[in-house]
Amino acid sequence: MMSSKFFYLVVILVIGVSGDVPYTSCDTDCVKEVLQVLSETQAATEDYCVLNCTEKDPGEKIPDPTNCRRYYVCLENGHPSDIPFTCDDDQKFDNVSSDCHEAGSATCGVCAPKCLYSCPSPGVTAVIADPNDCAQYYLCGVSEDPIHIPCPADNYFDGTECQADKSQCCDPCIVYCTDAYTEIADPTNCQNFYYCPEANYYPESDNLHTCPEGEKFSATTGECDGTADCVQPCASPTN
């Protein structure tokens, strides 16, 4: 029976497929092997995901976990400011000095979302969520096409594992770039996609583009396709 437990590598550290796992095909035993490797590997990372002013003096700055160019200011009440502030052009917020520096010299890390919906670069092993079904997920990088895998009965994929709490299902409305020079789906409109100019990056409005007429964007292949199904889990009722 396939194990339902495995870990997603939080800072987009993903495992290259070994020579024992052919890229062009992957049977049941192969899937078990890859998931076992994933389950035994966990990236060590700082917790960039929480705005934390603990042990900070009023006026000190803390990084925005989703944007290297922004920061928050710790207030007198011990809480972070309600709005972020932006570094000057060509600067990023440096996590070491807690101030803005030239982009090339700044040490910056963003909080990678727990769930992803697009496969990383070809040949790179990772697991991604199914935006239409929380009880299933995809395994990338072990065959030409992503492998669709169901969770055990009454279990739900939370980006890290199949578990019993349905409230932990992934939020398909978060967009995030794992790799530079790739394209990822716009969850609100299947004819749109985001271009990723850098890795570990939350794309912004100027990264949003539209497929050629008659084509839709496929999250599993990472490109516009005239035969792709329309998947837009966060579309407004008018779309």
N, C-alpha and C positions, 0 to 999 in steps of 0.2 A: 504494500500500500504506500502511495506517495506521501511523504511527510508534508504537513501543512505549515511547518515552521521554517522560516528562513529570514535572513536579515537583509534589508536594503542598505547599501553603503551610503551613509548620510551625505557626505560631501562629494557625491558623484564619483567615488572611487569604485570602479567596476573592474571585473576580472576578465582578462583576455582568455579566449577559449584555448584549451590545451590541445596538443597534437593528438590526444586520445579521443577528442570529441570532434568529429568531422563537421565542418561548417555547413555543408550542403544538406545534411539530413540529421535527424535526431529522433531516435525511437524512445520508447518508454524508459528503458534503462538509462539512456543518455540523459533524459530529463531528470531522472532521480539523481544521477551523478552530479549534474550541474547545480541542482537545488541544494544538494548536500554541501558542495563547495561554498555556495553562497551562504549557507547557514553557519558555516564554520569561520566566516570572515566578517569582521566588523571593523569599520574605520574608526580611529580615534579622532575626535574633533572637539574644539571648543564650542561652548553653547552660545552661538550667535543669535539664537532664536528669540531670546527674551530681552525686553527692555528693562534693565536692572540698574537702579541708582543706589543700591545697597552699598554702604561704605564710601559713597561719593559725596563730596561737598557741593552745596548749592553753586550753580554756575559751571560745574564740570560737564564735559560732553561725553556722550556715549554713542556708539555707532548705530545707524539704522540697519536692521538685520536684512533688509531687502534691497538696499541701494548704497553702493560704496561712495557715492558723492554726497550723501546726506548724513546728518547726525541729529541727536536730540540733546536738550540741555536739562540737567537735573535741577529741580525746583527746590524751594525752601522746605516744602512739605515732604521731601524725600521721593517724590514721584518724577517721572520724566515729563517733559513738556508735551502738550497735546498735539503739537505740530512739529514736523521735522524742519531743519534748516539745511541749506544747500551750500557746499563749498564753491569757491570760485571756479570759473572755467579752467580746464586742464588740471584740476586738483581732485584728489580723493581724500576721504577721511582715513587717517592712519590710526589703526587700533592700538599701536604701541605708545605713541605720544598723545593720543586722544585729541588730535587736532588735524586740520587740513594741511596736506602737503602736495607737492608735485606728484601727479598720478604715477609716474614711473618709479618713485621711491616710496610710495605709501604701501603699508601692509594692510590689506583689506580682505575680509571674508564675509560672505553673505550666508544667510540661513537657507540651505536647500530645503525645499518642501519635501514632506514625507512621501508624497505620491507624485509619480510622473506618468505622462500619457503618450509620450513619443519615445521610440527606441533611440538610443545613442548611436554613435558611429557604427557602421557595419563591422561585424566580427567582435564586437564588445558585448559581453554578457551582462544582462540586467533584467529586472522585472518591472513591468509597468502596469498601471491599472486599466481596467476596461471602463470607459466613461459611461457605458450604457448598462453595465451589470456589475454590481459590487460583489457578487458571488463568483466572479471569474477574474482572471488576470492574464497577462501575456508574458512569455519568456522570450527575450530577444538575444540574438547573437549566436545561436546554436544551429540555425538552419536558415535557408534563404528567406523564409517568411517567419514572422513571430508566431510562436506556438501558443494557442489559446488553451488555458488550463483552468478547470473548475475547482473551486474550493470544496472541501468535504461538505456534506449536508449540514444546513443550518450554520454555516460559517461564512464570513465576509472578509474580503481583502481590505486591509487598512494601509497599504503601502509598504508594510513590513512583514505581515504574515496574514494568514487566514485565521480568523478568530471569531468568537461567538457574539460579540457586541456589534449590532448593526449600526449603532450611532457613531461608530468609529470609521464608517465608510469614507472613502476619499472624496474630496471636494473637486469636481472636475473643472471648476471655474478658475482655478489658479493656473497661470501660464508661467513657464520657467524654462530657460535654456540650459541644458546640461553641457552642450558642446558648441564651440564657435563655428561659424559658417555653416549652419544648418537651418532648417525651417521647421516650425512646429505649428500645430493647429490652433486656430482661434475657436474657443469653445462656444462662442456666441453666434458664429456664422461659418458654415461649412465651405463657403467660397473664399474665405479669407485665411491668411496664415501670417505668422510672425517670422521675420528674418532675425537670426541670432548673430550679432556681430562679435560676440565674445562668449566665453564659457561661464557657467555659474552666474547667470544674469537674468534678471526679471525684465522682459522686453517692455518697451513703452510705446506710446501711440505712433511715434514716427517709424517704428519697426513693423507696423501693420501694413500688409499688402493684399491684393486680390488676385486670385487665379485667373487665367485667360477664360474668355467666355466659353461656356459649356463644360467647364471642368470644376471639380471640387477637390478640396485638399484631403489627402489621406494621412491620418496620424501614424499609421503603421508603416507606411513606406516613406513618409516625410517629403512628399511632393504632390503637386497638382496632377490630377488624373481624371480623364474623361469617363472612366468606369467606376470611380470611387463612390461609395455610399455617402449620403449626407448625414454626418454625425455632428450635432450641435447641441450638446446637453445643457448649455446655459443660455440658449436662445430666448429672446423675449417672445411673448405670445403673438406678436405681429410679424415675426420672421418666418 
